[in-house]
């Protein structure tokens, strides 16, 4: 039996790795809107048309960019993503956690599971750290200009990517392999070897799923927001998450300690399993 075990760390993005919505750092100011105005217009459109709020915001991005002459090419979205601010310690987090896990015989894979825009996330300095970025994205025409949504990630269909990770099916398009029966102990990443990081209501189905299947869910909050912290603590009281942590990813922080302790437990459980098989 392989002595190594694969653990998946799965992150929401906005509010989890970054303090705000990714569009607010560069895109919205560039099209001449306030954050409040852009999101209000987007939400009003969704309500009026009884539409998915995520599809509505993607439409508003296309509409506002065309109206103001802003580029809709992928590299323009990536350039906008490079302006995103990350929480303290995020850039150093991945290498440190990977090293800690490796010393215990654990291979860590990091994933994004976000309702934000994939193209913007790909413009951040941490994009290279992720095995796969599951997020909203656009279709592009022959001239490389965005014209239609390609992938839409909302609060319920976020869960599909948990199952894809579980079965090792990384393609968004592939819906056949992910639905094939595969015994849990043969799946590349078992649910009990998942850690899900989220901050808001769009993460609740994923956090509950991972926790219910024996994994660990962490509600992350911004220390600057009492409302945000209270919402995270309510998730804990409602038994929807395993832990509540401040969005501080520096060495020795609470979230750092929690994740390392979970990895310790996974390593210890694995050693016990090996003792049984070696009897």
N, C-alpha and C positions, 0 to 999 in steps of 0.2 A: 504494500500500500504506500502511495506517495505520502511522504511525511510533511510536505508543504501544503498549505491551505490558502485559497484565494479569498480575500475579503474585499467587498465593494463599498466604497465611500461615495454616496450619492448626494449631490447638492442641488438645491434650488439656487438661483443666482441673486435676483433682486431681493434685498433685505436679508440675505443669508451670507453672501460673500461680499456684497456691496451695500452701502447704506441706503441707496435710493433706486428708483426705476432707471434702467440704463438709458432710456431716451432723454432723460432730464439733464444729462451732463453736457450734451452737445446738440443733439438733433432738434429738440423742441425749441431751444433758444435760437437756433439757426433759421428755423422757419418762421420766427417772429411771434411765437406764442408763449404765454406763461404756462407753467406746468399745470396749474389749476384749469386754465382755459382749454388746453389740449385734452386733458383727461375728462373734463366735463363734457366737451363736445363728443368725445368718443363714447362715453357712457350714455349720453342722451341718444346718440344714434342707435346704439344697441337696444336701448329700451323702446324707442319709437318703432324700430323694425322687428322687435322681439328676436334679436340676433345674438350670436355668441359674442361676448365682450372682447375676446381675444381677436376674433376676426374683425371686429369693429376698429380696434386700435391699429391693426395692420392696414386696413383700408385707409384710415386717417393718415397714417405715415405716407402711403403712396400719394394720396390726394394733396396733402400739404407740401410734399416735396415737389410734385408737378406744378403746383400753384406758385411756388416761389423760385422755381428753376434750380432746385437742389438736385444734385446727382443721385440717381437711383441705381448706380452700379455697386457691385459687391464690395469693391475696395473702398468706396465712400462710406458704406456702413461700417466696415472694419476700422477705418480711420476715426469714425465717430466713437466706436467702442474703445479705442485707445485712450479716450478722455475719461473713461469711467474710473471713479475712485473705489478702492477696495478697503475692506476693514483692516485694522492693524494686524500684521503678522501673516496675512493671507499668502503673500508671495513666497514666504519662507516655509510655510506650513507643509507643503507636499513633500519636499525633499526630507524634512525632518521626520514626518510620519512614515514615509517609505523606509527610511533607514532604521527607525525603531522597530517596525514590523519585520523587516528582513532579518534582524538579529534574532528574532523569535521564530524564524521559519515560516513567516507569513508573506505572501505576495499581495500587495495592495493595488487595486485598480480604482481610479477616480473617475466619476461620471458627473455630468451636468444633466439635470432634469428640470427644465425651466419653461415658463410661459413667455420669457423674453425672447429676443431675436438672436438666433445662432450666429448670424454674420457679425453682430456687434461683439458677442462673446469671443469670437475668433480674433477680434482685434485687440483683446486684452493681453497683458504679458503672461497670464497664467493659462492661456488656451492650450499650450503644448502639454500641460500636465494631465489632461483628460484623455482617457481611452476613447470616449465617445461623448459628444455634446448633443443631447436630445433637447431641442428647442424649436421655436417657430422659425420658419425660413420662407424665402420667396422663390418663385420660379423666375428664370431670367430668359429674355429673348435672345436672338442671334447676335444682337449688339451688346449683350451683357447687361441689359437694363431690367430691373425688377418690374413685373407686371401683374403677378397673381400669387396668392399664398401657395406654398408647396407643402408645408407642414404647419399645423395648428395644434398647440399644446395647451389644453385647459385643465381645470382641476380634476376632472374625472379621467380623461384619457392619459393623464400623466402616469396612471398605474400600469398602462400597457408596457411602459419602458422598464418597469421593475421586473416584469415577467421576461422581457427580452434579455435583461442582464442575467436573470436567474438561469435561463436556458442557453446563454451564450449566443444569442441571435442579435447581432448589432444593427442589421439593416432596418431602417424605418419601413421600407417598402415590403419586406418579406413578412407575410402574415400566415404562411403555411408552416414553417419550421417551428415557430413559437407556439403553435397550437397542437403540435405532435406530442403524444404522451412520452414522458421521460421520468423515470423514478427520481424522487428528490435527491437521493444520495448519489446520483449520477450526473446531476446538473452542475455546470461549471462554477456557479456561485450560489450556494444554498442561502435561503432566506435568513437563517440564523447567523450568517456571515455577512450581513448587510448592516450598514450604519447610514441612516437617512438624516440629512440636515435640511430643515425648512423653517420658515418664519411666519407663514400666514395661512389663510383659509384655503388657498389653492393647493397647499401641501397636505392637508388633513387626510385625504384618502390614502395617499402614499405612506404617510407616517403611521397611520392605523394599520395598513396592510403589513408593513415591515414588522411592526411591533407584534401584531397578532400572530405572525408566522415565526416568532422566536428571535427576530432581529432587534435592532436598537434604533430608536428615533429620538432626535435631538431638536427641540424647539430653540431657535436662536433669536435673541432680541438685541435691539440697539439700546445701549445704556442711556442714550440721550433722550429716549422716549419712554415715559412712565406708562403710557397706553400700550406700547409695544410689549413691554415687560409683563404687564398685567394680562395681556392676551396670551402670552406664552405660558404663564403660570396657570391660566385657566385650562389650557390644553393638558397640562400635567394633572390637574385636579380631575379632569374629565377622562383620564386614563387613555388619552390619545397619543401621548408621547412618553418616552422613558425618562428623559432628562430635560432640564431647562438651563441654557448657558448663554452668557453674554457673548456678543459677537467680537471676541478678542481672541485671535488665533496665535498669539505670541507664545513662545516657549514658557511653560509653567503656568499658563492661564487655566481657568476652570475647564474650558472645552478641551484643551490640550490634555489635561489630566484625565478627564472622562474618557476620551477616545483611547488613550494609551492603556487605561485600565480595562476597557472593553477588549482591546487587542491582547492584553495579558490573559484575560479569561478565555478567549478563543484559543490561545496557544496552550493553556492548561487543559482545556477540554480535549484538544487534539492529542496531547500527550497521554491522557487517560484512555482515549480510544485506541491509541497505538499499543498501550499496555494490554488491553483486552485481546487484540489481534495477535500479539506476540506470546500469549500465554502458552 
